[in-house]
Amino acid sequence: MASLQRSASSSDSDPQYANIDERKRKRMLSNRESARRSRMRKQKLLQDLVQEVSALQKDNSQISERISVANQCYIEMQSANNVLRAQAMELTERLRSLNSVLQVVEEIGGYAVDIPEIPEPWQLPCPIQPIMASVDMFEYDG
């Protein structure tokens, strides 16, 4: 016990020990402050990342909605186009039928009838290949 009291009292009275204790105390305070700043930086980074994730999820949701709307419009246009094609085919058949009647009239009646050719501008030179897209294609799971 006496040695402990002696060393404690000697560190208080000895300037060399007091100087070392003071440096340890300053280093400890500096380390604590540095750790506090590091924790604050990490917390700020985490908050920033959470905000960025939220913004990206919002953007993703808006883009998905726009894709859904565009896909719905495409389906509606495709349906309307199919109706128009069916009507065009029906009208073409009617015109062919009328042309065949005109040919019979020309052959039997002896009348010179100008029978026009049937134009088919709605036929495309290449087959129609739809472009399929879904909302799931653009979702990011990472």
JOCORBEL-V742240 format. One record per helix or strand of 2 or more residues. SS is the DSSP state (helix for helix, strand for strand). FROM is the first residue (numbers start at 1). TO is the last residue. If there is no record, write none. Layout:
# JOCORBEL-V742240
SS_FROM_TO / SS_FROM_TO
This chain:
# JOCORBEL-V742240
helix_2_13 / helix_15_109 / helix_135_138
